[in-house]
Amino acid sequence: MAWGKSLYNPILQNPSGLVGLGHGTLFKEKEGVLRYASHAHHDGAYIHPRLMYITTATYDHEVNLRLSEDDIVPKFKQ
């Protein structure tokens, strides 16, 4: 199968109302759950500090990537 541009671009269309979401990475948890980790702008007015989001990812009919609305926002302790 050759690479082809998705007819459904952009693939990430403002999931969960996030702003500035661009690149990220897919990974599988040890339990087998597919997740997508990325960062987004702080909010609609400010870019920084950017926030990290992790969400569940699935493929519909093994073709199109879909992200759920169940974002996990990691919190860092200082």
TIVO-2410 file (N, C-alpha, C; in nm, 3 decimals):
# residues 78
REC num residu      c1      c2      c3 atome chaine
REC   1      M   0.084  -0.117   0.000     N      A
REC   1      M   0.000   0.000   0.000    CA      A
REC   1      M   0.089   0.124   0.000     C      A
REC   2      A   0.068   0.212  -0.093     N      A
REC   2      A   0.145   0.335  -0.103    CA      A
REC   2      A   0.084   0.443  -0.014     C      A
REC   3      W   0.168   0.536   0.026     N      A
REC   3      W   0.121   0.648   0.107    CA      A
REC   3      W   0.033   0.738   0.023     C      A
REC   4      G  -0.072   0.789   0.081     N      A
REC   4      G  -0.159   0.883   0.013    CA      A
REC   4      G  -0.217   0.982   0.112     C      A
REC   5      K  -0.237   1.104   0.069     N      A
REC   5      K  -0.294   1.207   0.156    CA      A
REC   5      K  -0.438   1.171   0.189     C      A
REC   6      S  -0.474   1.184   0.316     N      A
REC   6      S  -0.609   1.150   0.360    CA      A
REC   6      S  -0.713   1.244   0.299     C      A
REC   7      L  -0.822   1.187   0.258     N      A
REC   7      L  -0.935   1.268   0.209    CA      A
REC   7      L  -1.001   1.344   0.323     C      A
REC   8      Y  -0.969   1.305   0.445     N      A
REC   8      Y  -1.032   1.363   0.563    CA      A
REC   8      Y  -0.944   1.466   0.633     C      A
REC   9      N  -0.843   1.521   0.563     N      A
REC   9      N  -0.754   1.622   0.623    CA      A
REC   9      N  -0.831   1.748   0.659     C      A
REC  10      P  -0.792   1.821   0.761     N      A
REC  10      P  -0.688   1.779   0.852    CA      A
REC  10      P  -0.737   1.666   0.942     C      A
REC  11      I  -0.649   1.573   0.973     N      A
REC  11      I  -0.687   1.458   1.053    CA      A
REC  11      I  -0.724   1.502   1.194     C      A
REC  12      L  -0.645   1.593   1.251     N      A
REC  12      L  -0.674   1.645   1.385    CA      A
REC  12      L  -0.750   1.776   1.369     C      A
REC  13      Q  -0.877   1.773   1.398     N      A
REC  13      Q  -0.961   1.890   1.378    CA      A
REC  13      Q  -1.010   1.944   1.511     C      A
REC  14      N  -0.919   2.009   1.586     N      A
REC  14      N  -0.954   2.075   1.710    CA      A
REC  14      N  -1.020   1.981   1.811     C      A
REC  15      P  -0.958   1.865   1.838     N      A
REC  15      P  -1.020   1.775   1.936    CA      A
REC  15      P  -1.028   1.839   2.073     C      A
REC  16      S  -1.135   1.820   2.140     N      A
REC  16      S  -1.158   1.871   2.276    CA      A
REC  16      S  -1.146   2.022   2.284     C      A
REC  17      G  -1.158   2.093   2.173     N      A
REC  17      G  -1.148   2.239   2.175    CA      A
REC  17      G  -1.007   2.291   2.194     C      A
REC  18      L  -0.906   2.206   2.174     N      A
REC  18      L  -0.767   2.248   2.193    CA      A
REC  18      L  -0.724   2.342   2.080     C      A
REC  19      V  -0.632   2.433   2.113     N      A
REC  19      V  -0.580   2.531   2.018    CA      A
REC  19      V  -0.433   2.502   1.993     C      A
REC  20      G  -0.391   2.509   1.868     N      A
REC  20      G  -0.250   2.494   1.835    CA      A
REC  20      G  -0.198   2.351   1.842     C      A
REC  21      L  -0.287   2.256   1.831     N      A
REC  21      L  -0.246   2.116   1.834    CA      A
REC  21      L  -0.185   2.082   1.699     C      A
REC  22      G  -0.063   2.036   1.700     N      A
REC  22      G   0.003   2.006   1.573    CA      A
REC  22      G   0.052   1.863   1.568     C      A
REC  23      H   0.172   1.842   1.615     N      A
REC  23      H   0.232   1.710   1.607    CA      A
REC  23      H   0.224   1.640   1.742     C      A
REC  24      G   0.241   1.511   1.736     N      A
REC  24      G   0.239   1.430   1.858    CA      A
REC  24      G   0.294   1.293   1.825     C      A
REC  25      T   0.268   1.199   1.913     N      A
REC  25      T   0.318   1.064   1.890    CA      A
REC  25      T   0.216   0.961   1.937     C      A
REC  26      L   0.204   0.854   1.862     N      A
REC  26      L   0.119   0.742   1.901    CA      A
REC  26      L   0.203   0.643   1.981     C      A
REC  27      F   0.143   0.586   2.083     N      A
REC  27      F   0.210   0.480   2.160    CA      A
REC  27      F   0.106   0.387   2.216     C      A
REC  28      K   0.148   0.265   2.248     N      A
REC  28      K   0.060   0.167   2.311    CA      A
REC  28      K   0.100   0.149   2.455     C      A
REC  29      E   0.000   0.154   2.544     N      A
REC  29      E   0.024   0.124   2.684    CA      A
REC  29      E   0.054  -0.025   2.697     C      A
REC  30      K   0.111  -0.064   2.809     N      A
REC  30      K   0.143  -0.206   2.826    CA      A
REC  30      K   0.017  -0.292   2.824     C      A
REC  31      E  -0.100  -0.232   2.853     N      A
REC  31      E  -0.227  -0.305   2.846    CA      A
REC  31      E  -0.281  -0.314   2.704     C      A
REC  32      G  -0.213  -0.248   2.608     N      A
REC  32      G  -0.254  -0.255   2.468    CA      A
REC  32      G  -0.340  -0.139   2.420     C      A
REC  33      V  -0.370  -0.042   2.507     N      A
REC  33      V  -0.452   0.073   2.468    CA      A
REC  33      V  -0.367   0.169   2.384     C      A
REC  34      L  -0.418   0.206   2.267     N      A
REC  34      L  -0.348   0.299   2.180    CA      A
REC  34      L  -0.375   0.441   2.229     C      A
REC  35      R  -0.269   0.519   2.248     N      A
REC  35      R  -0.280   0.656   2.298    CA      A
REC  35      R  -0.207   0.752   2.204     C      A
REC  36      Y  -0.245   0.879   2.212     N      A
REC  36      Y  -0.180   0.986   2.136    CA      A
REC  36      Y  -0.139   1.093   2.235     C      A
REC  37      A  -0.010   1.128   2.236     N      A
REC  37      A   0.042   1.232   2.325    CA      A
REC  37      A   0.083   1.351   2.240     C      A
REC  38      S   0.046   1.470   2.284     N      A
REC  38      S   0.078   1.591   2.209    CA      A
REC  38      S   0.077   1.711   2.303     C      A
REC  39      H   0.112   1.825   2.249     N      A
REC  39      H   0.100   1.948   2.328    CA      A
REC  39      H   0.017   2.048   2.249     C      A
REC  40      A  -0.040   2.143   2.319     N      A
REC  40      A  -0.124   2.245   2.257    CA      A
REC  40      A  -0.096   2.379   2.324     C      A
REC  41      H  -0.145   2.485   2.262     N      A
REC  41      H  -0.132   2.618   2.321    CA      A
REC  41      H  -0.201   2.619   2.457     C      A
REC  42      H  -0.157   2.711   2.542     N      A
REC  42      H  -0.214   2.721   2.676    CA      A
REC  42      H  -0.365   2.748   2.668     C      A
REC  43      D  -0.404   2.839   2.581     N      A
REC  43      D  -0.546   2.867   2.558    CA      A
REC  43      D  -0.557   2.949   2.429     C      A
REC  44      G  -0.675   3.002   2.402     N      A
REC  44      G  -0.695   3.078   2.279    CA      A
REC  44      G  -0.619   3.209   2.273     C      A
REC  45      A  -0.576   3.260   2.388     N      A
REC  45      A  -0.507   3.389   2.392    CA      A
REC  45      A  -0.355   3.376   2.407     C      A
REC  46      Y  -0.308   3.269   2.469     N      A
REC  46      Y  -0.166   3.253   2.499    CA      A
REC  46      Y  -0.113   3.119   2.449     C      A
REC  47      I   0.008   3.123   2.394     N      A
REC  47      I   0.072   2.999   2.350    CA      A
REC  47      I   0.138   2.928   2.468     C      A
REC  48      H   0.210   3.005   2.549     N      A
REC  48      H   0.290   2.948   2.659    CA      A
REC  48      H   0.226   2.973   2.794     C      A
REC  49      P   0.244   2.889   2.891     N      A
REC  49      P   0.311   2.760   2.878    CA      A
REC  49      P   0.222   2.660   2.804     C      A
REC  50      R   0.281   2.585   2.716     N      A
REC  50      R   0.205   2.482   2.645    CA      A
REC  50      R   0.171   2.370   2.743     C      A
REC  51      L   0.063   2.302   2.716     N      A
REC  51      L   0.018   2.193   2.802    CA      A
REC  51      L   0.024   2.062   2.725     C      A
REC  52      M   0.052   1.955   2.796     N      A
REC  52      M   0.058   1.822   2.735    CA      A
REC  52      M  -0.077   1.753   2.753     C      A
REC  53      Y  -0.116   1.677   2.651     N      A
REC  53      Y  -0.241   1.602   2.654    CA      A
REC  53      Y  -0.215   1.460   2.606     C      A
REC  54      I  -0.282   1.366   2.669     N      A
REC  54      I  -0.277   1.226   2.627    CA      A
REC  54      I  -0.422   1.181   2.611     C      A
REC  55      T  -0.453   1.120   2.499     N      A
REC  55      T  -0.590   1.077   2.474    CA      A
REC  55      T  -0.591   0.938   2.409     C      A
REC  56      T  -0.704   0.873   2.412     N      A
REC  56      T  -0.720   0.742   2.349    CA      A
REC  56      T  -0.736   0.761   2.198     C      A
REC  57      A  -0.667   0.679   2.122     N      A
REC  57      A  -0.674   0.684   1.976    CA      A
REC  57      A  -0.729   0.551   1.924     C      A
REC  58      T  -0.809   0.559   1.821     N      A
REC  58      T  -0.862   0.440   1.755    CA      A
REC  58      T  -0.860   0.463   1.604     C      A
REC  59      Y  -0.879   0.357   1.531     N      A
REC  59      Y  -0.894   0.365   1.386    CA      A
REC  59      Y  -1.033   0.315   1.352     C      A
REC  60      D  -1.108   0.391   1.272     N      A
REC  60      D  -1.237   0.341   1.227    CA      A
REC  60      D  -1.214   0.261   1.099     C      A
REC  61      H  -1.260   0.140   1.100     N      A
REC  61      H  -1.243   0.048   0.988    CA      A
REC  61      H  -1.096   0.031   0.951     C      A
REC  62      E  -1.006   0.046   1.051     N      A
REC  62      E  -0.861   0.031   1.032    CA      A
REC  62      E  -0.804   0.132   0.933     C      A
REC  63      V  -0.871   0.246   0.913     N      A
REC  63      V  -0.825   0.343   0.814    CA      A
REC  63      V  -0.803   0.482   0.874     C      A
REC  64      N  -0.905   0.540   0.932     N      A
REC  64      N  -0.899   0.679   0.976    CA      A
REC  64      N  -0.873   0.690   1.126     C      A
REC  65      L  -0.774   0.770   1.161     N      A
REC  65      L  -0.740   0.793   1.301    CA      A
REC  65      L  -0.847   0.879   1.367     C      A
REC  66      R  -0.892   0.836   1.483     N      A
REC  66      R  -0.991   0.911   1.561    CA      A
REC  66      R  -0.939   0.927   1.702     C      A
REC  67      L  -0.954   1.047   1.758     N      A
REC  67      L  -0.913   1.074   1.895    CA      A
REC  67      L  -1.037   1.094   1.981     C      A
REC  68      S  -1.035   1.035   2.099     N      A
REC  68      S  -1.149   1.048   2.190    CA      A
REC  68      S  -1.141   1.183   2.261     C      A
REC  69      E  -1.243   1.214   2.338     N      A
REC  69      E  -1.248   1.339   2.414    CA      A
REC  69      E  -1.206   1.317   2.559     C      A
REC  70      D  -1.146   1.203   2.589     N      A
REC  70      D  -1.110   1.170   2.728    CA      A
REC  70      D  -0.966   1.210   2.759     C      A
REC  71      D  -0.933   1.336   2.740     N      A
REC  71      D  -0.796   1.383   2.760    CA      A
REC  71      D  -0.746   1.360   2.902     C      A
REC  72      I  -0.620   1.319   2.910     N      A
REC  72      I  -0.547   1.314   3.036    CA      A
REC  72      I  -0.449   1.430   3.030     C      A
REC  73      V  -0.449   1.516   3.132     N      A
REC  73      V  -0.356   1.627   3.137    CA      A
REC  73      V  -0.260   1.600   3.253     C      A
REC  74      P  -0.137   1.557   3.222     N      A
REC  74      P  -0.042   1.525   3.329    CA      A
REC  74      P  -0.013   1.649   3.415     C      A
REC  75      K   0.003   1.628   3.542     N      A
REC  75      K   0.038   1.735   3.636    CA      A
REC  75      K   0.177   1.705   3.690     C      A
REC  76      F   0.261   1.805   3.692     N      A
REC  76      F   0.397   1.789   3.741    CA      A
REC  76      F   0.409   1.847   3.881     C      A
REC  77      K   0.468   1.769   3.970     N      A
REC  77      K   0.493   1.817   4.106    CA      A
REC  77      K   0.631   1.879   4.110     C      A
REC  78      Q   0.642   1.990   4.181     N      A
REC  78      Q   0.772   2.056   4.195    CA      A
REC  78      Q   0.833   2.025   4.328     C      A
***
